[in-house]
């Protein structure tokens, strides 16, 4: 039997830093492969169905959706197996190696090799995304519940700094995304894989595996044990009603966040009509403000509590969405009231500041709140549910916005995000942090 101590001490600083460095490492993958470079390379060079790139966009969406659906299926059962065998670090290492290898192999993709590119993206994004849940499961080990906010914020803040460093290096040394520059830009795969490989080393050196490891089982028996634990957890979910309610809220919040991640730069190009210089400024602005938001709200969470901080970050998201939607109107007001001749693309940068502050803080606060409501003995399993909710939200949000923008146009479809964040706030209101934390502390496994 495992008894959870209500006075869990703070982990050593180097272990907390080692845990946070995994966020620093994996954010480079997100930006280089999914957001900034390889996604563009896939649609415009590998598929290359100019002028509208509809097939490339469709195939890219399918690849991401398949990888996220794989995470939805695998994350909870992997978490249950990790909790039973107390081998979270081995599972994390396996996802890390798979991410590094499959990402590096993207170098060998040639223009027109669509199937090869999709298979490697599916595998690498699956490994990266499931690793997010694996590393998050260590969070409850790192300190008392009231400290989880700043620890989570530190990780997320370092992540945005890591992403900024990796992307700036890539764009400076590898150049633009084009067929003419393909022999240089194809190195984005090995660079992203190598960055992940090196930056995550402190994680595996300093992060500890707590609890006595159980005798090894065969792979088939371990899978059966994982499903058995999942079944037992489902029967006990009534005791974790606050966590269950939170995960539903996280689903709607993450649907809105994934929409912004996927469409914000498309919105800037198609609706705002920004210049390349402003696009770069926006990228840097979002990365820096996201880091500030993650760390700042993480520290604030220690004073206000995880639930209150989470609600504040979602409210900030609503302000950011309003600013994005009303950028043309705000531009007109600035000209009328302030007598300044700003272009809409520069006013849009203000919305970028709000979005950046929201982006880092909301994801960090949600992760920390899950940690507060999670029994230490079921950390991997419950963070597996967190990962499942987040990735299912990605599919729902991106497809949902696609349908809404087909009906209303992208300029007004962004209001769909406003609805998602409002629903997330309403759903989290019944969550009682003290009650849920007490249930987690008293849990016996």
Buried (B, 14 or more C-beta within 10 A) or exposed (E): EBEBEEEBEEBEEEBBBBBBBBBBBBBBBBBBBBBBBBBBBBBBBBBBBEEEBEEBBEBBBEBBBBBBBBBBEBBBBBBBBBBBBBBBBEBBBBBBEBBBBBBBBBBEBEBEBBEBBBBBBBBBBBBBBBBBBBBBBBBBBBBBBBBBBBBBBBBBBBBBBBBBBBBBBBBEEBEEBEEEBBEEBBBBBBBBBBBBBEBBEBBBEBBBBBBEEEEEBEEEEBBEBBEEBBEEBEEEEEBBBBBBBBBBBBBBBBBBBBBBBBBBBEBBEBBBEBEEEBBEBBBBBBBBBBBBBBBBBBEBBBEBBBBBBBBBBBBBBBBBBBBBBBBBEBBBEBBEEEEEEBBBBBBBBBBBBBBBBBBBBBBBBBBBBBBBBBBBBBBBBBBBBBBBBBBBBBBBBBEBBBEBBEEEEBBEBBBBBBBBBBBBBEBBEEBBBEEBBBBBBEBEB
